[in-house]
Amino acid sequence: MNRKISKLLVLALATSMLFVLPSKGNDVSDGFPVADFTFEVDGYNVTFNASMSYDSDGFIVNYTWDFGDGSIGYGEVTEHEYAEEGIYEVWLTVTDNESKTNSTFKAVCIDLTPPSTEYQLLPPSPTGKNGWYVSKVKIELIAYDELSGVKHTYYSINDDEWTEYTGAIYLEEDGNYTIKYYSIDNYLNQEEEKSFGIKLDMERPYTICNISQSSYDGWYDDILLVSLEAYDNLSGVENLYYRIDGGSYEKYVENLTVYEGRHVLEYFAMDKAGNAERLNRREINIDMTPPEVTLSPHKGFYIFGRKIISSDFTLIIGNITIVAECSDNLAGIKEVEFYIDGVYKANSSSPPYEWLWDEFSLGSHEIKVIVYDKAGNKAIKTEDVVAINPKWI
C-alpha cells in the first residue's frame, strides 16, 4: 500500500468517514443494492456486520467480504482474525436477487502496540559540571504511533498533577526535577510511564567573611584571624579560593592569619554545578604601632614662646605655643589632645598640631599630649615645666 493511500485510510478511520464505492456503471437509483457495514475490533479479532445494507426493490442474496489480508468471507455477519497488526482495506460486495451488485470499503486498524514517546532537551546536554544545567532548559516530548496515531501525551513534574502536553516545557527555576511522561493512541493503547531527571542550578554561591575583631575607622590594631564561609543553596559548594595582596589563588582550608600592614583579600567560591561567585575584594588594614611624637617646649628657657637657651629643665615665662610633632607610618594621625596637670585643654585634628597656652600660672606644671592614630593606637608625651605667666606682663 503506498504512502498516499495509507494516509487516506488513517484519515478515514480518525474521522469515522465511510467510503462507499459503487461498482462501475451501477446506479442505486436504478435498483442496485446499497452496501454498508459496521465492525468491532477486539484485539486481532474483528466482527463485521452488514445488516445496514439493503435493496430497495428486492433483497440481498449474497454478502462477500475481502478482509484486505488475502482472505475472503461470506455472510451478513462474520468474524475474522488477523494475523498481525496493520491497517486493512475491507471491502463488502452485496448481490441482490436480480444479480445486481454494489461495493463499499472501510479501513480497519488492528493496533495493539502503544505509542512511543521520546524527549528532546535544549541545550541537549548539561551546561555545567557534574550533570548540572546552569541555564534554562527547554523540553519537548515527541510521540509516535505507527497505526492509529497518537491521541494524547501527558507529563508530570516532581509528582505534580498529570498535564496534557500541548507544547514545549520550560524549566526556569533552580531545582532537582523528575519529569514523568506517557502517551495514548487513538485505540487507547497506553505507553508505560517513562521518566528522566534534570538538575538545574543557575544561582551563584556566596561567601561570608568574618574577622576576629571590630575595626576603628577602617583600621585594626592587632593581628587578625579571618574566616571564610561559603554557601550554596542547591548543588553545594565545591571549592573556595582566596589570595592576599595579588598572590596566587589557593584553596581555603582554615582560618587566615593577617599581620600588620595594608592588605587586600580577594576570594570567591565555586559550586558543584560550575557556577562561580563574583570576585569579592576586601581591604584589611592593620596598624599595631603607636604614633611617634616629640613635644615642644622641652629642656630650655623660654620667654613668650621663644627658646632662649637649652637647659636641663624647662622654664617658661609668659605664654607659649605647645607643639606636638607627630607621625604615623600606616593609619595616620587622627587627633592630638593637650592637657595641663591632667586637665584637658584642647585638641587638634590636622597639622600643625599645636595649642597656645596663655593662662595664669606660677609654679610647676605638667604638659601632656596624647596622640591617637586612626587605628586607635596612642602615644603619650609629657614635659615637666616651671611656668610664670602673671597675665598682666
N, C-alpha and C positions, 0 to 999 in steps of 0.2 A: 504494500500500500504506500503510495507516495506521500510526501510531507503535506501537500496541499489537502489531500483527501482526509488525512489524519486530523488536521486542524479543524476541518469541517465537521468531522464526526464528534470531536470533543465539544465543539460549539453547540452541536445539536443536542448532545447529552446535557450540557450545563443549562441550557435554556428550555429544556423539555419540548423542543420543537419536533414535530412529526413530519417526516418527508414521505409523501405518497406519490409514487411514480407509476401512473397507469401505463399499461402496455401500449406500445406504439400503435396509433390508429384507433384505439379503444376509447370511446366517449361514454362516461357514466350515464349521461342523459339518453343514450341510445340503448339502454337496458343492460349495460355492463355492471357487474357486481362492484361493490366497494370493499377494498381490503383495509383492515385496520386491526391493530393488536396492542396489548399491553404485556409487560413482563415484570417479574420479580426476581431479583438476584439474591441468592443465599450461598455465599462462598463461590465455589465453582459451579454450582447448580443454578439453572435458570428455568423458571416456569413461564411458558408463553401461552397467552390466552387471546384467541382470535374471535371471541364472541361478539366483539364490536363490529365485525364485518357483516355485510348484509347484501341482499339483491332485491331491488325494488319491484321487479316483475317476475320473480321466480324464487329459487332457493339455491344455496351453495351446496355443491355436492362434494367438493374436494378442497382441502387445505394442505398446501405443500410448503414446507419450511426449508430454507437454505440458511444454516446456522453460521455461515461465514468461516468455518474452520474445515470445510470439505465434507461436512456431514449434512445429511438430508433427513427430514422428519415429516410426519403427517398427523393430521387431526386438528380439531378445533382447539383443544387444549393439549399441550405436550410439554415434556420436560427434556432438558438437555444438560449434560455435564461437560464442561470444557476441561481440557487437559492442562491449560496454562493461562496465566493472566494475559490480558490484552484487550484491545478494542475491536469488536467484530461487527461487520455489516450483516445484519439478519434480515433476510427477505422473506416475505409472506406472499404467496401466489394463491388466489382463490379462483375456483371454477364453478360456474353456475350450471343449472340443469340444461342450458342451451349451449354449453361448452364455451361460453364467453369467460374470459379471464381478466384479472387485474392484479396488480402487484404493488407492494409498498415495502419500505425498509426502515429500520431504526438501528441506531448504533447502540450496541450493548457492551458495557465496560465490565470486565472482570478484574477487580482491583482489590487485592488483599494485602498489598505492601504499603506500609505507612510512608509518608513523605520523609525527606531527609533535609535537615537544616544545618547550615554552617554559619559561622560568624566571621566577619572581617573587621579589623581594627585599623584605625588611623590615629597616630602612627602605627605601623604594622608590628613594631616590637618596642619593648621598654626603652624610654629615652634617658633613663637614669641608670643607677648601679643596682646590683643585687635584685634584678627583676622588677624594679620600681619604675613607674612613669613619673616624670616631673613636669608634664604638660597635660592639657586637657585631652580626653580620649573620645573618639567617635566610634560607635559600634553600629554595624549593620548586620542584620540577620537575613540570610538568603536561603529561602526554602524552595525545594524542587520535588515535584511528583510527576512521574512519567505518564501516568494513565489518567486518573480522574482529575488531577490538578490540585493545587493547594487551596484550602478553604480559609484557614486561619493560622496565624502564628502567634504564640503567646510567650511572654517573658516575665520574670520576677527578679527584682534586685534585693539581695540580702533578706530573702524570705518575706518580702512585702507581698501585697496582693498581686495576683496574676493580671497582666495588662496585655491587651491585644497590640501586637506590633503593627504600626502604621507608617513608620519612618525611622530614620536614624536616631539612635540614643546617644546622648552626650553626657559624659561624666566630667563635671566641672568643679567638684569639691573634693578635698582630700579624704581618703578613706580606704579601707580594705573592702573590696566589692566581690560578691559572688553573684554571677548572673546565670540564672537557670532559664531554659527555653525549650519549646517543642512546637510541632506543627500538626495540624489535622487536615486530611484531604477531603475532597467532596464526597467520598464514600465513608467518611467518619473514621477512617483508619488513623490511629493516633500514634505518633512517634514517641519513643521512650524519651523521658526527660534527660536533657544534657546540661552541662554547666561548665563554666570556666571562671577564673578569678583574675582580678585586676587590682594592683596595688598602686595607689595614686597619692603622691606626696609632693605638693608644689610649694610648701611653706619652708622658708629657711630656718635653720636652728638659730638660737640666740644664746649669748653668754653674759653672765653677771660677774662683774669684777668686784671683789671685796678686799678692802685694805684695812690693816690691823689697827689703825688709829685715825682720828679725825684730822683734817688739815686746818691750817691757820692762814687765811688769806692765800690759799692755794699752795701752801708750803707745809712740809712735815719736818719735825725736829728730831726724828730718831730713825734708826734702821727699821724697815718695813717688811712685813710678811704680806704678800699679795696672793690671793686665791682666785682661781677662775672656775666658774661652774657653768657648764654648757647644758642646754636643754633642747629637746626636740619632741614635739607632740605626737609624732606618728612612727616614722621609721626608726627613730632613735639616733643618738649621737655616735658617730664612728670615730672621729678624732677631733682634738682641739690643739691648735697651733699658736705659738707666740714667738715674738722676738723682742729684744730690748736694744734700743739705740741703733737700729738699722742692721743688726747682725743677721745671721741665718735663722730661718724659722725652725723651731724644734717642737716636738710633741710635748704637750703639757702633761706631766705625771704627778707633780707635787707642788706645794706652795713655793712661790718665788721669794727670794730674799733680795731686797733692793737697798743699796748703800747710798751714802751721801753723794749728792750731785744732781745735775739736771738730767732727767731720763725721759725717754719716750717708749711706752709699752704698746705694742701692736698685737692684736690677737683676733682669731676667727675660728669658727667650728665648721665641721663637715658632718652632714648626716649620712645615714646608710643608703639613702636614695641618691646621693650625689649632689644635694643642694649645699651651697657654700654660703655661710653667713657673710654679710658685708663687713669689710675690714673695720675693726674698732681701733681707735687711736686714743691713748690716754697719756697725758703728761704727768710725770711723778717727780716732784722736786723736793729734795731733802737737804736741809741745812742744819747741821748739828753743832756748828761752830759759832760762838758768840761774836758780836762785832768787836773791832778794835777801836779804842778811844784814847785820846790824850786830852788833858784838861788844862786850861789856862784861866786864871793865874796859877803859877807853880814856881816855888822856890825863888823868890825875888822880892825886891822893894818896888811897890807900885804907887804912883801918885796920879790920881784921876785917870786911871786906866793905862797909864804909860809905865812900862817897866824901866826903872832907873838903873838897877843893878841886880845881879844874881846873888843869892844868899842861901844859907842852909834852912831858912824858914821863909814864910810868906807874910809880908806886911803890906797892908792896903790902906792908903789914905784917900778919902773921897770915894766917889762912885767908881764902878768898874764893870766892864762887859765880860761876862763869863762865857768862854768859848769852848765848845766840845768839838774837837776834830776827830771824826769817826769814819770808819769804812767797814764794808761787809762784802766778801767776795761772791756770795751766792744770792741770798734772798734780797739783800739790800736793806738800807736803813729805813725804818718806819717812823720812829719818833725818838726824841730826846726830852727827858724831863729834868728840871732843875729844882734842887732843894737847898735850903739853908737851915742848918741844925735840925734836919729831918722833916722840915715843913715844906710842903710842895709850894712852889712859886710860879712856875711857868713850864711851857713845853714848846717844842719846835719840830715841825714835820718835814721841813725842807732846808737845805743848806742856804746860808751858813747857819749852823746850829748854835745860837747864842742868846744870851739874856742879859739885859742891863740891870745890875744890882745897885740900886740907889735908894737905900733905906738907912734910917738912923742906926748906927752900930758903934759899939765901943767895947772892944774886948775880943776874946777868942770865939771863933765860929768854925763850923764845918760846912764846906761847899761840897755838894754831891750831885753828880749827874748819873742818870740811868739811861742807857741807850738800848733800844729794842730793834731787832731786825724783823723782817716780815714773816719769819718762821716762828717768832715768839722767843727766840734766844735773847738774852740781855747781858749787858756788861755794865758794871758799876765802877765809877771812878770818884774818889774823894780827895779833898785837899783841906788840911787844917790851916787856918789863917788867923792873923790878928788884924782886925778891921777897925779903922777910925773914920767915921763919917757922921759928923755932927749935923749935917744937912744945911747949916747956916753959913758954912765957909764958902 
